[in-house]
Amino acid sequence: KNGGQLFLPAAGYCIGNSLRGAGSDCYYWSSSLFEDLLDSAYNLGFGSDNRTGGYRYYGQSVRPVCP
């Protein structure tokens, strides 16, 4: 239906009560944890700081995809 494309809105992320990067940054959680830091996980991100992971208490988006 969507031509094989996936839309990832730039929803930003939250740290505590602070929303950061809305409209310019997008970070989406993966299901893979950092092996050395149990409170962190990998993510897919496009934004100003180009993080590849983050603490799991960061409020980042989750984009479910049906195979």
Secondary structure, DSSP 8 states (H G I E B T S, - for coil): --TT-------BEEETTEEESTTT-EEEEEEEE-SS-TTEEEEEEESSS--SEEETTSB-B------
